[in-house]
Amino acid sequence: MKTIKFTKMHGLGNDHIIIDLFKEKLPNPMEIAPKMCDRHLGIGADGLILIGPSEKYDFTMWVVNSDGSEAEMCGNGIRCLAKYVTENGLTDKDEFVVETLQGPLTQKVYVAEDGYFNDVRTYMGEAILNRNAIPMKGADDRQVVNEEFIVDGNPYNITLVNVGNPHCIVFVDDVDAIDLREIGPKFENHSAFPNRINTEFVQILDKNNIRMRVWERGSGETMACGTGATASVVASILNGHTLDTVSVHLKYGPLMIEWLKRKELFMTGGATTVFSGEYIL
C-alpha cells in the first residue's frame, strides 16, 4: 500500500493540500488531484500545492486545481507555502524567492515572538493589461477597462487583468446578490477566453476597502483568491474607484493589496495549518 504525507492548509478559506516534494514523491499529480481534493471521497481542497527544489531560487511551487488542471500561480497557496517552509525548517531566511510558472516571486515572512509564522508580504509581479496577453480573443491589443461584454445574453461591464492568472472583474452593488454558481461557469468557459478565465465580482466600500467573491477556473467558487484580490484592486484603481492601497474583504478576513506607482504589486496576509496526515494512493 502506497501512502503520501500531506498537510492541509488554507489562506482565508481558500484551502490547499500541501505536498513536500523534498520528502515525498507524487506520481501523476494532475491525475490524482481530483481524487485528493474531492470533499466527499478525498481530503477536500481547492487544489494541490507542490513544494520542491529550484535550480535558480529557494523553492519551486506547482499549483494543480481540483479538476486536475495546472495554474500559473496561487496567491493564497504561496502564503501557505511560506508558512510551511518557515515552520518546517526548510529555510531559516525571512526573505526568499519562489519559482512559479508566473516567474520568480519574493516572499518577506514576518515571524511572531514564539518563532511561528505570522504573515507574509508577497511580491505579486506586475499587472498585464493588454487584451491578447490576458488572453482574450480580439483583433486589437488594447486594454479592456469597463468594456461591455455579453454573457448568456446579458450585458456586463468588465475589466481584464492578468497577474500570473487571467482575471475578469465585474463591479456590482452587492456581491451577495450574485448567483455565482449560475453565472461563474458561463464566464469561465466563454469562447472569448481561450485559456478560460477567473471571475471576480467586486463591491466598492470606500477608497481603501472592497468586497469580493470569486469563481476560479478549475475550482469553482472559492472563499478567497490571492491573485483575484490583486487583480480586483488593479481594476478598482483603473476605474477610479480606490486608491493604491486597498483591503480586500473576503468571507474569512481581509487581504491587503498595494499597487506601487502602478507598477509593482504586493499582497500581505496570513495562512493557517488545519491538519496533517497520510493519503492512500
Secondary structure, DSSP 8 states (H G I E B T S, - for coil): --EEEEEEEEETTEEEEEEETTT---S-HHHHHHHHH-TTTSS--SEEEEEE--SSSSEEEEEEETTS-EES--HHHHHHHHHHHHHTTS---SEEEEEETTEEEEEEEEE-TTSSEEEEEEEEEE-B-BGGGTT---SS--B-SSEEEEETTEEEEEEEEESSSEEEEEE-S-GGG--HHHHHHHHHT-TT-TT--EEEEEEEEETTEEEEEEEETTTEEES--HHHHHHHHHHHHHTTSS-SEEEEEETTEEEEEEEETTTEEEEEE--EEEEEEEEE-
